[in-house]
Structures are given as C-alpha cells and as structure tokens.
Amino acid sequence: MDRVSWPVHFETFDAKPFEAELKIVSIGPLSLRSNMIGPIIAERRPEHVARVDEERFILAYHTQGRLLLSHHGREEVYGPGDFALSEITAPARLHFLEPTRTLALMIPGQLLRHRVACPQSLCGLRLSGTRGFARVLRELILTLWEEIEEGQPVSPEYEARAVHHVLDLLASAYATTHPVEVESSSIAGARLATIKQHIERHLRDPNLTPASIAEACGISQRYLRKLFEAENDGVTRFIQRRRLEAAARELTSNALPIRSVTEIALGLGFNSVSHFSRAFREQFGMTPREYRRSSHSIADLARGVSPGRSLA
C-alpha cells in the first residue's frame, strides 16, 4: 500500500466542503491510484517541488469530468478517454472543472527513462485513449484495476509482466501520437539528461558555470543554451534553481545536522550569502530563516487538508 507523499496547495471555489476519494495499490515498482475529486484547483508550487527528492511521473487516465492542466509550459483540457503525463518534481496547476475520476499510475523516473529518454518532453501532451497503442494501454489499466478490486490474487510474475507491458505501451502510444516530441526526446533529451547529471554531481562547486559545463560535456556554449531553451529554461537559471531547492531541503531536513544559513549557502556554491537570501526569497516567497521556521507548521499539515492550505 502506498501513500500520498508530496505537498500540494488546494483552493476551493466556494464554501462547500472539500471532497475527495483516493485508493492506492502497488503493482511491483508502480502504484495504481483511483482518484475522485470535486471541482477544485490544486497546485504544485516551487516550494512544494523542493521537498520532493525522488523523480516520479504520473500517467493519469480520465474516466469522468474535465481537467485543465498547466504543466511544463503547456496548457490542455483533458476529458473522459484522455491520458495525461505529468512530473511531480515540477510545478503544475490542475483546475478540476467538475467532479473528476481518474486511474493514475505512479512511475519512478528511472524506470520510465528506460523507454523514453526525456519524459519531461512528453509532459502536458494530451493522449487520446480511443485508438492505437493508447487504446490497448487503456484496456490493460482498466483490467488491472478491475482484477485488484475483485480481490483476485496477483503473483510477482504477473506484476512484472504487467509493468513491462504498461511501460512499453506507454512509450509506443506517445511515439505514434507525438513522434516529433519523442524523437527530440531521444536525441537532444538524452544529451540534456547527461548534462543535468553533470550539473547535479557538481552542484556544490562554486566554479560551476556554463563555460565549465560545455567544456566538460564536449559541446559549445551556444548548443548548451539551445538545449535548455528548448525546455523554456536557461543554464544559469537551472543551476540556481537546483541549488535553491537543495538548500530548501537542507533547511528543513531532520536527517542532517543543523547548519546555519551561511554554511548551507556557501556549501551549495553561492559566493554571497546576501545573493543567496535574495534569490531564495524570490523563489520561495520568504527568507531562508522564515522557510526553516515554517517547516514545523507545514509538517503539521500532513495530518489533514483544508481549503487554501498546503498538504505535506
């Protein structure tokens, strides 16, 4: 059995009580979730994303209601019969226009990357489940959920085969429906993934710059800029955002020794504590010290949800 494990901000439309239903079961390394949620706006904000350590993706199949999803620079309305892929380690805005039901698969990022080099390039692209590989994927997911609800025993071998088929069908469905995006994912996306891995390994190096990255990866700075521009991002902006997200985790982590704001800033490659504080406030809406103090109240919210508040 899995559990909700990432923060979300909810906003209701009126004084009516918030209503939702969530059932979760595990299928090998995946989890399958049946969701029912009333009209509401749910947002994963930058400060929420900073608290999520593991890269994961959600493939949601909509069986009822309409959803307006804004994610990775795309905005699309999804209705019954549509698939939506989203990344929980990236900001998103989900406007549930009416009572909505979905069957959603939670997929570890590393597992999905074995089939799709850069899954982020497919996030926010609508996929109709009425034809081709997507229709077969729809039937497989619906059958899995029916068997689970009926209490039929599922062996580890069955789970392994189901996971294999689901991921292969997902990749095939997007490849046939969005071939241009998948092709760019396979080439530029693979190169970009390698570059981001280099950045993550050297995130604490104060000498990490576009020039040093380009030299280490054997590409020109111009090509490096183009790769990030394809994601509506910038190299320097990406480095700073990842450093600030790492700082946010360190400020609120109970697993690490308590360190001062100055120690955290200098340890993450910032040469100026004042610059770090300004950048942190711009991204998270509060100073590092305020963010650290707020972590206690955020942890308290993990025990419930109320309109206009955050769930951690």
N, C-alpha and C positions, 0 to 999 in steps of 0.2 A: 504494500500500500504506500502510495506517495503522498505528498502534502504540498499545499501552496507555500512557496518559499522565496517569493520575490515581492518587493514593495510596489504598490500601485496607489494612485490618488483617484478617488471616486467623487463624482459630482452629480447630484440628482437634479431633476428638472422642477420638482415641486415638493410639497410637504409629505408626499406619500412615503411610507416606509420602504427601505431598500430591500429587494427580494432577489435571491439567487440560489441556485442549486448546483452542487458540484459532486460528481462521483469520479473516483480515480482508481485505476487498476494498473498493475505493472505487466508488461509483456517483454520479458528479457530486459535489455537496457532502455527500452522505451516505456513511456507511461501513456495510457489512453484515458482521456477525460471526457465525460459527458457534462456539458455546461448548459445551464438555463439562467438567463439574466434578463431583468426588466430594462426598460428604457433608462439609460444612464450614460455618462461619459467617464471612461477610465483612461488614465494617462500614466505611462511610464516616463518619468522625468529624468533629467541627467543625474539628479541627486539620488534617485532610486537605482538607476543603472549602475552607479558607482558601488552599490552594495552587493552586486551580483558577481561572483567570482567565476562561475563555470559558464562557458559558452553553450547556449542551448537554443533550439529553434522550435517553433510551434507550427504544425500543419493542421489547420482547422477546416473541417468540412461543415458547411452551414446547412442545417436541415429546416430551419424556421427563422423568419424575421430578416431584417436588413441591418447591416453594419457599415458605417463609413469609417474606413481605416486610413489613417495618415501615418506613413512609415517609410523611412529611407528615401525621402523626397518624393514619394508617390502618394496619391490620394485616390481611393477607389471605393465604390459602393459594392458590397457583397450581399447576395441573396441566396435563397434556397438552391442547392445544387452547385454552389461555388466553393472552391478551395482557396485558402489564403495562407501564405507562408510568412511568418514574422520571426524576428530575433529578439529574445528577451534581454539581451545585453546591448540594446539600442533603444533610444526613445521612440515612443509611439503614442498615438491618440486614437482611441477606439470609441466611436459615438454609436451606441446601440440605439437605433432609431425606433425600435419597437421590441417587444419580448422576443428574444433570440435564443435558439438552441444550436449547439454545435457539438460535434465529436472532434476532439483535438488530440493529436499525437505530440508528445514532448520528445524531441530528438536531440541527443548530445551532439554538439557541433563537430567533434572529431569524427563521429560515426557518419554524419551526413557528408563531410568533406571527402570521404572515400568515393562517393558517387558524383558530387558536384564540387568543383574546385573552389568556387567562391559563392556559397549560398546566399550571401548578402545581396548579390546582384539580382536574385530572384524574389527577394522580399518585397511585398506590396504589389506583386503582379497577380492579377486575377486569373484563376484557372478553372474553367468550366468542367464539372464532373459528369457531363452528359454524353461525352464521346471519347473514343480512343482509349489510350492508356489511363487517362484520368477516370473514365467510367469503370474500368476494371479495378483501379485503386479504391474508388468509392465503394464498390461492392465488397471488396476484401475488408475494408474498415468496418462497414456495417455488419458483415458476417461475424467478424471478431467480437464486436460489441454484443451481438445477439447471443453468441455462444457463452460469453462471460456472464451476461445477465441470467441466462438459463442455468448457470452453475455447472456447465459441462467441464470435466477435468481437462486441463491443458498440460501436456508434458513439456519438459525443457526442449526436446527435439522439435515439437510443434511450434513453440515460441521462436526458436532460432530460425526456422523456415519462414514463419510469418514476418519476422523482422526483415529478413533478406528480401522477400518478395515486396514488402511495402516500400523499402528504400529504392529498390530497382524500378518499381513502377513510378515512384515519385520522380526520380531522375528522368525516366523515359517520357513521362507526361509533360514535364517542363521543356524537355529537349524538342519535342514535336510541336508544342504550342508556342514557345518563345525561343526559337532556335538562335536568334541573334544574341540574346542575353546569355544563353548557355554557352555559346561559342566564345564570347568575350570573357565569360567566367573561366573557361578552361585555359585560356592563354594569358590575358592580362591579369585575370583574377589570381591565377597560380603565382605569377610573378609578384603581385601585390601582397599575397599571403606570405611569401618568403621575406619580403621587405619588412612587413609588420612584425614577423618573428624576430628579425634582426633588431628592430626598434625595441621590442619587449625585452630582449636579452640585455640591451644596453641602456635601458630607460633611466638608470641611476647615474649614467655618465654625463657630467656637465658639458663635455665636449661633443655630445651627440648633436649633429647638425645635418641639414640636407646634403651638404657637400661630403661629409664623412659617410653618410648612408649611401650616397650614389657611388662613391669610390669603393666601399666595402662590397656592394652588390654588383659592381661592374657595369653600371649604366650611367647615362648622362643625367645631370640635374634637371634638364628640360623634360626628359622622359619620366623621371621620378615625379615631377609636378603634374604631368599629364595623367599618370596612373591615379593620383589622389583626386585630381579634378573630375575624373570620371565618376567618383563617388561624392561629388559636391563637397570635397574636403580639401585641406591643404596639409603639407608635410609638417610644418611647424605647428599648425593648429592641432593636428593629430597627436604629436608628441606632448604638447602641453596638456591636452585633454586627458591623455592616458596617465600622465604624471599626477594631475589633479585627482583623477579617480583613484589612483593608488594611494594618494595622500588621504583621501576621504576614508578609505578602508582602514588605514593605519590609525587615524584619529579615533575611530570607533571600535577597533578590534580589541576583544578581551583576551585573545590568544597571544598577543605580542606585549613585550614590556612597554610600559607607558613612557613615551618620549615627548619632549617639548615640541612646539610648533616649529621652532627654529631647526631642531635636529631633523624633523621629518622633511622640511623644505630643502635643506642642504643635502640630505641623504637621497633625495629624488632628483638631484641635478639642477635645482634652482640656485642661481648665484646671488639672488637678492631676496631676503625674507619679505620686504615690502612689496616687491613684484609678485611673489607667491601669494601673499594675502589679498592683493587686488584681484589677481586672476581667479583665486578661489572664490571670492565674493561674487565676481561676475558670473561664474559658472553655477554656483550653488545658492546664491542669494543671501549668504551670511558669511561671517568671518570664520576662519578655521576654529577658533576657540568657541564661537557660538555653535558651530556644527558639532563639535565634540560634546558640548553640554546637551544639545538636543538629542543625542543618541539614546539617552535614557528614556525620554518620553516616546521616541519612535519605537523603542523596544517594547514599551508598554502596549502600544497599539497592535502588537502581534496577536493579542488575545481577542481582538474584535475589530469591526469596521463600522464607521458611521459616516454619514454624508459629509463631503468636503474635507475628509481626513485621510491620512495615509495608512496603508496596511503594510507591515513589515514582516 
